[in-house]
Amino acid sequence: MGATAEDVFTPPADPARRLLAVLGRAGLTVSRREVGYRFHDPDTEPLERIATRWLRPDPRESTP
């Protein structure tokens, strides 16, 4: 099958929408829908786990 007129003339997705989709797939946003609107809230828990692990002192580097 060939491309339809919709395939040819549909503009690319909004960059903000694409970014929100990427962040959602990475688990960094939580989306909710209310009365025709979609709200995206940051989910900082995954980043907090990384920061906590990264900032934890390395016992191998402790002074004797």
MMTF fields as JSON, N, C-alpha, C and O atoms, coordinates in Angstrom:
{
  "mmtfVersion": "1.0.0",
  "mmtfProducer": "UNKNOWN",
  "numBonds": 255,
  "numAtoms": 256,
  "numGroups": 64,
  "numChains": 1,
  "numModels": 1,
  "chainsPerModel": [1],
  "groupsPerChain": [64],
  "chainIdList": ["A"],
  "bondAtomList": [4, 2, 8, 6, 12, 10, 16, 14, 20, 18, 24, 22, 28, 26, 32, 30, 36, 34, 40, 38, 44, 42, 48, 46, 52, 50, 56, 54, 60, 58, 64, 62, 68, 66, 72, 70, 76, 74, 80, 78, 84, 82, 88, 86, 92, 90, 96, 94, 100, 98, 104, 102, 108, 106, 112, 110, 116, 114, 120, 118, 124, 122, 128, 126, 132, 130, 136, 134, 140, 138, 144, 142, 148, 146, 152, 150, 156, 154, 160, 158, 164, 162, 168, 166, 172, 170, 176, 174, 180, 178, 184, 182, 188, 186, 192, 190, 196, 194, 200, 198, 204, 202, 208, 206, 212, 210, 216, 214, 220, 218, 224, 222, 228, 226, 232, 230, 236, 234, 240, 238, 244, 242, 248, 246, 252, 250],
  "bondOrderList": [1, 1, 1, 1, 1, 1, 1, 1, 1, 1, 1, 1, 1, 1, 1, 1, 1, 1, 1, 1, 1, 1, 1, 1, 1, 1, 1, 1, 1, 1, 1, 1, 1, 1, 1, 1, 1, 1, 1, 1, 1, 1, 1, 1, 1, 1, 1, 1, 1, 1, 1, 1, 1, 1, 1, 1, 1, 1, 1, 1, 1, 1, 1],
  "groupList": [{"groupName": "MET", "atomNameList": ["N", "CA", "C", "O"], "elementList": ["N", "C", "C", "O"], "formalChargeList": [0, 0, 0, 0], "bondAtomList": [1, 0, 2, 1, 3, 2], "bondOrderList": [1, 1, 2], "singleLetterCode": "M", "chemCompType": "L-PEPTIDE LINKING"}, {"groupName": "GLY", "atomNameList": ["N", "CA", "C", "O"], "elementList": ["N", "C", "C", "O"], "formalChargeList": [0, 0, 0, 0], "bondAtomList": [1, 0, 2, 1, 3, 2], "bondOrderList": [1, 1, 2], "singleLetterCode": "G", "chemCompType": "PEPTIDE LINKING"}, {"groupName": "ALA", "atomNameList": ["N", "CA", "C", "O"], "elementList": ["N", "C", "C", "O"], "formalChargeList": [0, 0, 0, 0], "bondAtomList": [1, 0, 2, 1, 3, 2], "bondOrderList": [1, 1, 2], "singleLetterCode": "A", "chemCompType": "L-PEPTIDE LINKING"}, {"groupName": "THR", "atomNameList": ["N", "CA", "C", "O"], "elementList": ["N", "C", "C", "O"], "formalChargeList": [0, 0, 0, 0], "bondAtomList": [1, 0, 2, 1, 3, 2], "bondOrderList": [1, 1, 2], "singleLetterCode": "T", "chemCompType": "L-PEPTIDE LINKING"}, {"groupName": "GLU", "atomNameList": ["N", "CA", "C", "O"], "elementList": ["N", "C", "C", "O"], "formalChargeList": [0, 0, 0, 0], "bondAtomList": [1, 0, 2, 1, 3, 2], "bondOrderList": [1, 1, 2], "singleLetterCode": "E", "chemCompType": "L-PEPTIDE LINKING"}, {"groupName": "ASP", "atomNameList": ["N", "CA", "C", "O"], "elementList": ["N", "C", "C", "O"], "formalChargeList": [0, 0, 0, 0], "bondAtomList": [1, 0, 2, 1, 3, 2], "bondOrderList": [1, 1, 2], "singleLetterCode": "D", "chemCompType": "L-PEPTIDE LINKING"}, {"groupName": "VAL", "atomNameList": ["N", "CA", "C", "O"], "elementList": ["N", "C", "C", "O"], "formalChargeList": [0, 0, 0, 0], "bondAtomList": [1, 0, 2, 1, 3, 2], "bondOrderList": [1, 1, 2], "singleLetterCode": "V", "chemCompType": "L-PEPTIDE LINKING"}, {"groupName": "PHE", "atomNameList": ["N", "CA", "C", "O"], "elementList": ["N", "C", "C", "O"], "formalChargeList": [0, 0, 0, 0], "bondAtomList": [1, 0, 2, 1, 3, 2], "bondOrderList": [1, 1, 2], "singleLetterCode": "F", "chemCompType": "L-PEPTIDE LINKING"}, {"groupName": "PRO", "atomNameList": ["N", "CA", "C", "O"], "elementList": ["N", "C", "C", "O"], "formalChargeList": [0, 0, 0, 0], "bondAtomList": [1, 0, 2, 1, 3, 2], "bondOrderList": [1, 1, 2], "singleLetterCode": "P", "chemCompType": "L-PEPTIDE LINKING"}, {"groupName": "ARG", "atomNameList": ["N", "CA", "C", "O"], "elementList": ["N", "C", "C", "O"], "formalChargeList": [0, 0, 0, 0], "bondAtomList": [1, 0, 2, 1, 3, 2], "bondOrderList": [1, 1, 2], "singleLetterCode": "R", "chemCompType": "L-PEPTIDE LINKING"}, {"groupName": "LEU", "atomNameList": ["N", "CA", "C", "O"], "elementList": ["N", "C", "C", "O"], "formalChargeList": [0, 0, 0, 0], "bondAtomList": [1, 0, 2, 1, 3, 2], "bondOrderList": [1, 1, 2], "singleLetterCode": "L", "chemCompType": "L-PEPTIDE LINKING"}, {"groupName": "SER", "atomNameList": ["N", "CA", "C", "O"], "elementList": ["N", "C", "C", "O"], "formalChargeList": [0, 0, 0, 0], "bondAtomList": [1, 0, 2, 1, 3, 2], "bondOrderList": [1, 1, 2], "singleLetterCode": "S", "chemCompType": "L-PEPTIDE LINKING"}, {"groupName": "TYR", "atomNameList": ["N", "CA", "C", "O"], "elementList": ["N", "C", "C", "O"], "formalChargeList": [0, 0, 0, 0], "bondAtomList": [1, 0, 2, 1, 3, 2], "bondOrderList": [1, 1, 2], "singleLetterCode": "Y", "chemCompType": "L-PEPTIDE LINKING"}, {"groupName": "HIS", "atomNameList": ["N", "CA", "C", "O"], "elementList": ["N", "C", "C", "O"], "formalChargeList": [0, 0, 0, 0], "bondAtomList": [1, 0, 2, 1, 3, 2], "bondOrderList": [1, 1, 2], "singleLetterCode": "H", "chemCompType": "L-PEPTIDE LINKING"}, {"groupName": "ILE", "atomNameList": ["N", "CA", "C", "O"], "elementList": ["N", "C", "C", "O"], "formalChargeList": [0, 0, 0, 0], "bondAtomList": [1, 0, 2, 1, 3, 2], "bondOrderList": [1, 1, 2], "singleLetterCode": "I", "chemCompType": "L-PEPTIDE LINKING"}, {"groupName": "TRP", "atomNameList": ["N", "CA", "C", "O"], "elementList": ["N", "C", "C", "O"], "formalChargeList": [0, 0, 0, 0], "bondAtomList": [1, 0, 2, 1, 3, 2], "bondOrderList": [1, 1, 2], "singleLetterCode": "W", "chemCompType": "L-PEPTIDE LINKING"}],
  "groupTypeList": [0, 1, 2, 3, 2, 4, 5, 6, 7, 3, 8, 8, 2, 5, 8, 2, 9, 9, 10, 10, 2, 6, 10, 1, 9, 2, 1, 10, 3, 6, 11, 9, 9, 4, 6, 1, 12, 9, 7, 13, 5, 8, 5, 3, 4, 8, 10, 4, 9, 14, 2, 3, 9, 15, 10, 9, 8, 5, 8, 9, 4, 11, 3, 8],
  "groupIdList": [1, 2, 3, 4, 5, 6, 7, 8, 9, 10, 11, 12, 13, 14, 15, 16, 17, 18, 19, 20, 21, 22, 23, 24, 25, 26, 27, 28, 29, 30, 31, 32, 33, 34, 35, 36, 37, 38, 39, 40, 41, 42, 43, 44, 45, 46, 47, 48, 49, 50, 51, 52, 53, 54, 55, 56, 57, 58, 59, 60, 61, 62, 63, 64],
  "secStructList": [7, 7, 7, 7, 2, 2, 2, 2, 2, 7, 7, 7, 7, 7, 2, 2, 2, 2, 2, 2, 2, 2, 2, 2, 2, 6, 6, 7, 3, 3, 3, 3, 3, 3, 6, 6, 3, 3, 3, 3, 3, 3, 7, 7, 2, 2, 2, 2, 2, 2, 2, 2, 2, 2, 2, 1, 7, 7, 4, 4, 4, 7, 7, 7],
  "xCoordList": [0.83, 0.0, 0.876, 1.938, 0.434, 1.167, 0.82, -0.047, 1.514, 1.266, -0.042, -0.372, -0.765, -2.011, -1.706, -0.607, -2.671, -2.498, -2.218, -1.448, -2.849, -2.614, -1.163, -0.566, -0.595, 0.802, 1.731, 2.72, 1.416, 2.287, 2.172, 3.184, 0.965, 0.745, 0.647, 0.47, 0.757, 0.701, 2.035, 3.086, 1.997, 3.261, 3.87, 3.158, 5.163, 5.797, 5.228, 4.694, 5.352, 4.823, 5.512, 6.68, 4.777, 5.284, 6.507, 6.449, 7.619, 8.818, 8.557, 9.113, 7.725, 7.432, 6.698, 6.957, 5.79, 5.052, 6.005, 5.887, 6.953, 7.927, 8.799, 9.084, 9.225, 10.043, 9.271, 9.817, 8.016, 7.206, 7.026, 6.995, 6.909, 6.788, 8.06, 7.995, 9.215, 10.499, 10.646, 11.035, 10.338, 10.435, 9.462, 9.784, 8.284, 7.312, 7.783, 7.633, 8.359, 8.88, 10.042, 10.257, 10.798, 11.926, 11.47, 12.281, 10.181, 9.665, 9.937, 9.926, 10.182, 10.506, 9.332, 9.458, 8.201, 6.996, 5.8, 5.79, 4.808, 3.543, 2.475, 2.381, 1.671, 0.641, -0.737, -1.019, -1.579, -2.967, -3.841, -3.409, -5.04, -5.969, -7.161, -7.734, -7.521, -8.686, -9.436, -8.874, -10.689, -11.605, -10.941, -10.918, -10.419, -9.862, -8.445, -7.89, -7.838, -6.461, -5.595, -6.065, -4.354, -3.394, -2.332, -1.727, -2.114, -1.119, 0.054, -0.131, 1.255, 2.479, 3.235, 3.62, 3.439, 4.159, 5.469, 5.514, 6.537, 7.815, 7.748, 7.11, 8.403, 8.558, 10.041, 10.833, 10.415, 11.83, 12.393, 13.6, 11.549, 12.018, 13.144, 14.128, 13.059, 14.181, 15.482, 16.555, 15.394, 16.6, 17.141, 18.354, 16.253, 16.697, 17.494, 18.502, 17.039, 17.777, 19.173, 20.141, 19.286, 20.593, 21.484, 22.651, 20.941, 21.732, 22.204, 23.348, 21.325, 21.694, 22.822, 23.78, 22.705, 23.742, 25.041, 26.121, 24.943, 26.121, 26.844, 28.074, 26.083, 26.684, 27.121, 27.755, 26.786, 27.189, 28.715, 29.318, 29.347, 30.809, 31.269, 30.637, 32.347, 32.928, 33.807, 34.779, 33.489, 34.285, 35.737, 36.601, 36.022, 37.4, 38.248, 39.476, 37.591, 38.327, 38.474, 38.972, 38.061, 38.165, 39.634, 40.437, 39.961, 41.346, 41.6, 40.713, 42.791, 43.09, 43.299, 43.554],
  "yCoordList": [-1.177, 0.0, 1.242, 1.263, 2.266, 3.521, 4.414, 4.097, 5.531, 6.502, 7.23, 7.547, 7.484, 8.232, 9.723, 10.109, 10.553, 12.002, 12.393, 13.315, 11.684, 11.986, 11.702, 12.46, 10.618, 10.287, 11.37, 11.717, 11.897, 12.863, 14.239, 14.923, 14.666, 16.033, 16.208, 17.332, 15.148, 15.271, 15.825, 15.242, 16.955, 17.522, 16.618, 15.833, 16.716, 15.895, 16.241, 17.329, 15.306, 15.5, 16.694, 16.986, 17.35, 18.489, 18.042, 17.004, 18.804, 18.387, 18.199, 17.286, 19.042, 18.88, 17.572, 16.895, 17.214, 15.958, 14.766, 13.786, 14.873, 13.777, 13.658, 12.551, 14.799, 14.774, 14.16, 13.343, 14.542, 13.968, 12.465, 11.72, 12.018, 10.581, 9.852, 8.776, 10.421, 9.806, 9.768, 8.743, 10.871, 10.909, 9.93, 9.315, 9.787, 8.83, 7.398, 6.599, 7.067, 5.702, 5.417, 4.27, 6.457, 6.287, 6.252, 6.028, 6.47, 6.444, 7.72, 7.703, 8.835, 10.084, 11.056, 12.133, 10.687, 11.499, 10.595, 9.415, 11.179, 10.505, 11.34, 12.545, 10.711, 11.43, 11.122, 10.008, 12.138, 11.946, 12.785, 13.821, 12.345, 13.031, 13.525, 12.789, 14.777, 15.37, 16.225, 17.166, 15.904, 16.682, 17.17, 18.371, 16.27, 16.616, 17.145, 17.424, 17.295, 17.76, 16.631, 15.773, 16.636, 15.666, 16.438, 17.372, 16.044, 16.677, 15.732, 14.527, 16.278, 15.497, 16.043, 17.212, 15.194, 15.587, 14.808, 13.632, 15.465, 14.753, 13.691, 13.883, 12.588, 11.534, 11.493, 10.921, 12.091, 12.222, 11.007, 10.934, 10.061, 8.887, 8.141, 7.805, 7.857, 7.159, 7.956, 7.377, 9.28, 10.107, 10.167, 10.227, 10.152, 10.158, 8.9, 8.96, 7.759, 6.507, 6.582, 6.143, 7.13, 7.243, 8.203, 7.903, 9.355, 10.353, 9.816, 10.038, 9.109, 8.551, 7.537, 7.539, 6.684, 5.674, 6.332, 5.915, 7.351, 8.01, 8.822, 8.88, 9.455, 10.318, 9.569, 10.149, 8.283, 7.483, 7.376, 7.069, 7.624, 7.514, 6.088, 5.112, 5.997, 4.702, 4.247, 4.928, 3.107, 2.669, 2.393, 2.437, 2.11, 1.841, 3.117, 3.049, 4.27, 5.527, 6.139, 7.259, 5.448, 5.999, 6.043, 5.201, 7.024, 7.175, 6.213, 5.987, 5.651, 4.688, 5.343, 4.657],
  "zCoordList": [0.0, 0.0, 0.0, 0.624, -0.694, -0.747, 0.429, 1.243, 0.495, 1.558, 1.29, 0.148, 2.342, 2.205, 2.31, 2.71, 1.954, 2.064, 3.516, 3.784, 4.44, 5.859, 6.244, 7.009, 5.72, 6.004, 5.472, 6.117, 4.31, 3.653, 4.291, 4.448, 4.664, 5.107, 6.622, 7.092, 7.383, 8.833, 9.329, 9.062, 10.054, 10.549, 11.608, 12.234, 11.815, 12.849, 14.226, 14.439, 15.138, 16.493, 17.15, 16.89, 17.981, 18.733, 19.546, 20.205, 19.513, 20.272, 21.761, 22.371, 22.351, 23.782, 24.034, 25.029, 23.143, 23.285, 23.171, 23.906, 22.23, 22.086, 23.332, 23.788, 23.884, 25.095, 26.256, 26.997, 26.423, 27.496, 27.311, 28.291, 26.073, 25.814, 26.213, 26.807, 25.895, 26.259, 27.776, 28.336, 28.441, 29.907, 30.558, 31.575, 29.978, 30.502, 30.368, 31.292, 29.204, 29.013, 29.948, 30.339, 30.314, 31.237, 32.695, 33.594, 32.93, 34.29, 35.067, 36.298, 34.369, 35.044, 35.119, 35.7, 34.539, 34.667, 34.948, 34.599, 35.583, 35.839, 35.148, 35.382, 34.3, 33.555, 34.123, 34.564, 34.098, 34.504, 33.586, 33.079, 33.38, 32.484, 33.293, 34.096, 33.067, 33.725, 32.713, 32.153, 32.48, 31.653, 30.363, 30.093, 29.592, 28.293, 28.319, 27.256, 29.474, 29.582, 30.112, 30.859, 29.729, 30.247, 31.017, 30.491, 32.254, 33.105, 33.291, 33.461, 33.259, 33.421, 34.624, 34.653, 35.602, 36.807, 36.872, 36.511, 37.333, 37.44, 38.528, 39.563, 38.285, 39.29, 39.622, 38.873, 40.732, 41.075, 41.8, 42.031, 42.158, 42.918, 42.216, 42.876, 40.902, 40.259, 40.327, 40.498, 40.193, 40.267, 41.689, 41.888, 42.679, 44.07, 44.392, 45.096, 43.873, 44.109, 43.502, 44.122, 42.307, 41.655, 42.428, 42.681, 42.802, 43.523, 44.866, 45.262, 45.563, 46.867, 46.71, 47.484, 45.719, 45.49, 45.055, 45.474, 44.222, 43.683, 44.753, 44.76, 45.665, 46.674, 47.926, 48.807, 48.009, 49.169, 49.186, 48.158, 50.332, 50.401, 50.092, 50.496, 49.389, 49.043, 50.212, 50.542, 50.849, 52.005, 51.651, 52.527, 50.394, 49.971, 50.015, 50.05, 50.013, 49.99, 51.376, 51.492, 52.423, 53.765, 54.19, 53.788, 54.998, 55.449, 56.605, 57.427, 56.674, 57.76, 59.095, 60.085]
}
